[in-house]
Amino acid sequence: MTAIPRQPGMAFELALLLALATLWGGSYTFIKLGVETIPPITLIAARTAIAGLLLLVIMRIRGVTMPTDLATWRRFVFQACLNSVIPWTLIAWGERLVDAGLTTILNSASPIFTFLFTAAITRHETASPRKLFGVVAGMAGICLIVGVDAFRDLDRGILAEVAIVAATICYACAAIFSRGFKGLDPMAPAAGSLIAGAVILVPISLVVERPWTLSPSTTSLLALSALAVFSTAIAFVVYFRLIQTLGSVGTTAQAYLRVPIGVALSVVFLGERLGPTTWVGLACVVIGVAAMTIPARKLATA
């Protein structure tokens, strides 16, 4: 009798959640290094184009075809605006004035908005007290990790910080809208939304920033490459898979893990510092993620 292969369980999904947090946590440092010599729109246009083409190549190798109906591509365009074109450009523009660590913190509020949107509008996921506890625990951990000192200079570049918060709201909306792609191979919406984003951004970059006149540094070019391949192409595949397995609120919980990872990378490569309560904050983060992602029955059994 042929053995039936075991399906990946919750432990595998949580490992993917950690991988996604690492890939996206590094993106803030990559963006900070990239915008030093590459303007924001050009940086994000190149990011989407490179990552989208890479995913198309991988899909061809795997034998996965892109949908061709107009309705699906309209959804790709809408998803691109919410998940890449608008938020990535706002973040890249904001990071010219805001530290990568603070950007990570401000951007980590996406689970809060997702939780509120799902509870008040879509109601496609249960707004349970356990998930509310997860939101509170995760945000408490973020405050402990970063410390109050991180907000001392909040008056500097206030428009840049508002732009980053606006990007956070876009992410929350994108996580909810991504549920509409169930049934597609995870690479299809990832590649489709990236290609759609590139089609929007490349012409704008050519007109506004004239990239052929730029002289980007080697560091910025390497940061752009890492941003496109690791923090975009690979991360998008993982993201769309988790949307289908953990749900929108559970997937955006990776923002809590993304905070210590993103801040740690900014410490190593950009010289920023962590507060003394980091370990207590990390414990709160782990508890918050567990509360928002692990099913209640498994928590009771544990």
C-alpha positions as CSV (number, residue, x, y, z in Angstrom):
1,M,0.0,0.0,0.0
2,T,1.4,3.4,-1.0
3,A,2.0,5.7,1.9
4,I,0.3,9.1,1.8
5,P,2.7,12.0,2.2
6,R,2.2,14.1,5.2
7,Q,1.0,17.6,4.6
8,P,3.0,20.5,6.2
9,G,1.6,21.3,9.6
10,M,1.4,24.5,11.7
11,A,5.0,24.3,12.6
12,F,6.0,24.6,9.0
13,E,3.7,27.6,8.5
14,L,5.2,29.3,11.5
15,A,8.7,28.7,10.1
16,L,7.5,30.3,6.9
17,L,6.2,33.2,8.9
18,L,9.7,33.6,10.5
19,A,11.3,33.4,7.1
20,L,9.0,36.1,5.7
21,A,9.7,38.3,8.7
22,T,13.4,38.0,8.0
23,L,13.1,38.7,4.3
24,W,11.0,41.8,4.9
25,G,12.9,42.8,8.0
26,G,16.0,43.2,5.8
27,S,14.1,45.3,3.3
28,Y,14.3,48.4,5.4
29,T,18.1,48.3,5.6
30,F,18.3,47.6,1.8
31,I,16.0,50.5,1.0
32,K,18.0,52.9,3.3
33,L,21.2,51.9,1.5
34,G,19.5,52.0,-1.9
35,V,18.0,55.5,-1.7
36,E,21.4,57.0,-0.8
37,T,22.1,57.2,-4.6
38,I,18.9,55.9,-6.3
39,P,15.7,58.1,-6.2
40,P,12.7,56.4,-4.6
41,I,10.5,55.8,-7.7
42,T,13.4,54.4,-9.7
43,L,14.4,52.2,-6.8
44,I,10.9,50.7,-6.5
45,A,10.4,50.5,-10.3
46,A,13.6,48.4,-10.6
47,R,12.6,46.3,-7.5
48,T,9.2,45.4,-9.0
49,A,10.5,44.8,-12.5
50,I,13.5,42.5,-11.5
51,A,11.4,40.5,-9.0
52,G,8.5,40.1,-11.4
53,L,10.7,38.9,-14.2
54,L,12.4,36.5,-11.8
55,L,9.1,35.0,-10.7
56,L,8.0,34.6,-14.3
57,V,11.2,32.6,-15.1
58,I,10.6,30.4,-12.0
59,M,7.0,29.8,-13.0
60,R,8.0,28.8,-16.5
61,I,10.5,26.3,-15.1
62,R,7.8,24.9,-12.8
63,G,5.3,24.7,-15.7
64,V,2.9,27.2,-14.0
65,T,1.0,29.5,-16.4
66,M,-0.2,33.0,-15.7
67,P,-4.0,33.6,-15.9
68,T,-5.0,35.5,-19.0
69,D,-8.5,36.7,-18.2
70,L,-9.0,40.5,-17.8
71,A,-10.8,40.2,-14.5
72,T,-7.8,38.6,-12.8
73,W,-5.4,41.1,-14.2
74,R,-7.5,43.9,-12.9
75,R,-7.2,42.4,-9.4
76,F,-3.5,42.1,-10.0
77,V,-3.3,45.8,-10.7
78,F,-5.4,46.7,-7.7
79,Q,-3.2,44.4,-5.5
80,A,-0.1,46.0,-6.9
81,C,-1.3,49.5,-5.9
82,L,-2.0,48.4,-2.4
83,N,0.9,46.1,-1.8
84,S,3.8,47.6,-3.8
85,V,3.3,50.7,-5.9
86,I,2.0,53.0,-3.2
87,P,3.4,51.7,0.0
88,W,6.9,50.8,-1.3
89,T,7.3,54.3,-2.9
90,L,6.1,56.0,0.3
91,I,8.5,54.0,2.4
92,A,11.5,54.6,0.0
93,W,10.7,58.3,0.0
94,G,10.2,58.4,3.8
95,E,13.5,56.6,4.5
96,R,15.5,59.5,3.1
97,L,14.6,61.3,6.3
98,V,13.6,58.5,8.7
99,D,16.0,55.8,10.2
100,A,15.4,52.3,9.1
101,G,14.7,51.1,12.6
102,L,12.0,53.7,13.2
103,T,10.5,52.8,9.8
104,T,10.4,49.2,10.9
105,I,8.5,50.2,14.0
106,L,6.0,52.4,12.3
107,N,5.4,49.8,9.6
108,S,4.8,47.1,12.2
109,A,1.3,48.5,12.9
110,S,-0.2,46.7,9.9
111,P,-1.7,43.8,12.1
112,I,-3.5,46.5,14.1
113,F,-5.2,48.0,11.0
114,T,-5.9,44.5,9.6
115,F,-7.5,43.4,12.9
116,L,-9.7,46.5,13.0
117,F,-10.7,46.3,9.3
118,T,-11.6,42.6,9.6
119,A,-13.5,43.2,12.8
120,A,-15.4,46.3,11.6
121,I,-15.8,45.8,7.9
122,T,-15.2,42.4,6.2
123,R,-15.6,40.1,9.3
124,H,-14.2,37.2,7.4
125,E,-12.1,36.2,10.4
126,T,-13.2,36.0,14.0
127,A,-12.1,39.1,16.0
128,S,-11.6,37.0,19.1
129,P,-10.2,38.2,22.5
130,R,-7.2,36.0,21.9
131,K,-6.3,37.9,18.7
132,L,-6.9,41.2,20.5
133,F,-4.5,40.0,23.2
134,G,-2.0,39.1,20.5
135,V,-2.2,42.6,19.1
136,V,-1.7,44.2,22.5
137,A,1.2,41.9,23.5
138,G,2.9,42.4,20.1
139,M,2.8,46.2,20.3
140,A,3.9,46.1,23.9
141,G,6.9,44.0,22.8
142,I,7.7,46.5,20.1
143,C,7.7,49.4,22.6
144,L,10.0,47.5,24.9
145,I,12.4,46.5,22.1
146,V,12.8,50.0,20.7
147,G,12.3,52.0,23.9
148,V,10.8,55.4,24.3
149,D,13.9,57.1,23.1
150,A,13.1,56.0,19.5
151,F,10.3,58.5,19.4
152,R,12.3,61.5,20.7
153,D,12.8,63.0,17.3
154,L,9.3,62.2,16.0
155,D,8.9,65.9,15.0
156,R,11.7,65.6,12.4
157,G,10.5,64.6,9.0
158,I,6.9,64.3,10.2
159,L,5.6,64.1,6.6
160,A,8.0,61.2,6.0
161,E,6.6,59.4,9.1
162,V,3.0,60.0,8.0
163,A,3.9,58.6,4.6
164,I,5.2,55.4,6.3
165,V,2.0,55.1,8.4
166,A,0.0,55.5,5.2
167,A,2.0,52.7,3.6
168,T,1.2,50.5,6.7
169,I,-2.5,51.0,6.1
170,C,-2.1,50.0,2.5
171,Y,-0.4,46.8,3.6
172,A,-3.4,46.0,5.9
173,C,-5.8,46.5,3.0
174,A,-3.7,44.4,0.7
175,A,-3.6,41.5,3.2
176,I,-7.4,41.4,3.3
177,F,-7.8,41.8,-0.5
178,S,-5.3,39.0,-1.1
179,R,-7.9,36.4,0.0
180,G,-9.5,36.9,-3.4
181,F,-6.6,34.9,-5.0
182,K,-7.5,31.6,-3.5
183,G,-7.2,28.8,-5.9
184,L,-4.3,30.3,-7.8
185,D,-0.7,29.1,-7.5
186,P,0.9,31.4,-4.9
187,M,3.4,32.6,-7.6
188,A,0.7,33.8,-9.9
189,P,-0.6,36.7,-7.9
190,A,2.9,37.5,-6.7
191,A,4.3,37.7,-10.3
192,G,1.1,39.3,-11.6
193,S,1.0,42.1,-9.1
194,L,4.8,42.8,-9.5
195,I,4.6,43.0,-13.3
196,A,1.5,45.3,-13.0
197,G,3.5,47.4,-10.5
198,A,6.4,47.7,-12.8
199,V,4.2,48.7,-15.7
200,I,2.9,51.5,-13.6
201,L,6.2,52.7,-12.0
202,V,8.7,52.4,-14.9
203,P,7.1,55.1,-17.1
204,I,6.8,57.4,-14.1
205,S,10.4,56.8,-13.2
206,L,11.5,57.6,-16.8
207,V,9.6,60.9,-16.8
208,V,10.2,62.1,-13.2
209,E,13.6,60.9,-12.2
210,R,15.4,60.2,-15.6
211,P,17.3,57.2,-14.3
212,W,19.8,57.2,-17.2
213,T,21.3,60.4,-15.7
214,L,22.0,58.7,-12.4
215,S,25.4,57.4,-11.0
216,P,24.3,54.9,-8.3
217,S,27.0,53.5,-6.0
218,T,28.0,49.8,-5.8
219,T,26.4,49.6,-2.3
220,S,23.1,50.9,-3.6
221,L,23.1,48.5,-6.6
222,L,23.8,45.5,-4.3
223,A,21.1,46.7,-1.9
224,L,18.7,46.9,-4.9
225,S,19.6,43.4,-6.0
226,A,19.0,41.9,-2.6
227,L,15.8,43.9,-2.2
228,A,14.4,42.6,-5.5
229,V,15.5,38.9,-5.2
230,F,15.2,38.1,-1.5
231,S,12.9,40.7,0.0
232,T,10.5,40.8,-2.9
233,A,10.4,37.8,-5.3
234,I,11.0,35.1,-2.7
235,A,9.1,36.9,0.0
236,F,6.0,37.4,-2.2
237,V,5.7,33.7,-2.8
238,V,5.8,33.0,0.9
239,Y,3.4,35.9,1.6
240,F,0.7,34.7,-0.7
241,R,1.0,31.1,0.6
242,L,0.6,32.3,4.2
243,I,-2.5,34.4,3.3
244,Q,-4.2,31.2,2.2
245,T,-3.1,29.1,5.2
246,L,-2.9,31.5,8.2
247,G,-5.3,34.2,7.0
248,S,-4.8,37.9,6.7
249,V,-4.5,38.7,10.5
250,G,-2.2,35.8,11.1
251,T,0.1,36.7,8.2
252,T,0.4,40.3,9.1
253,A,1.5,39.2,12.6
254,Q,4.9,38.6,11.0
255,A,5.3,42.4,11.5
256,Y,6.0,41.7,15.2
257,L,8.9,39.4,14.3
258,R,10.0,41.8,11.6
259,V,10.7,44.5,14.2
260,P,13.5,42.8,16.2
261,I,15.0,41.5,12.9
262,G,14.8,44.8,11.1
263,V,16.1,46.7,14.1
264,A,19.0,44.2,14.6
265,L,20.0,44.6,10.9
266,S,19.9,48.3,11.2
267,V,22.2,48.0,14.3
268,V,24.7,45.9,12.4
269,F,24.8,47.8,9.1
270,L,23.6,51.3,10.0
271,G,24.9,51.8,13.5
272,E,21.6,52.1,15.3
273,R,21.2,50.8,18.9
274,L,18.6,48.7,20.8
275,G,17.2,49.4,24.2
276,P,18.1,47.4,27.3
277,T,14.7,45.7,27.5
278,T,15.1,43.9,24.2
279,W,14.8,40.3,25.6
280,V,11.6,41.1,27.5
281,G,10.2,42.7,24.4
282,L,11.1,39.7,22.3
283,A,9.2,37.4,24.7
284,C,6.1,39.7,24.3
285,V,6.5,39.5,20.5
286,V,6.7,35.7,20.5
287,I,3.6,35.5,22.7
288,G,1.7,37.9,20.5
289,V,2.5,36.0,17.3
290,A,1.5,32.7,18.9
291,A,-1.8,34.1,20.2
292,M,-2.6,35.5,16.7
293,T,-1.5,32.5,14.6
294,I,-1.8,29.2,16.5
295,P,-5.4,27.8,16.5
296,A,-7.2,27.9,19.9
297,R,-7.5,24.1,20.0
298,K,-3.7,23.6,19.7
299,L,-3.1,26.2,22.4
300,A,-5.5,24.4,24.7
301,T,-3.8,21.1,24.1
302,A,-0.4,22.7,24.7
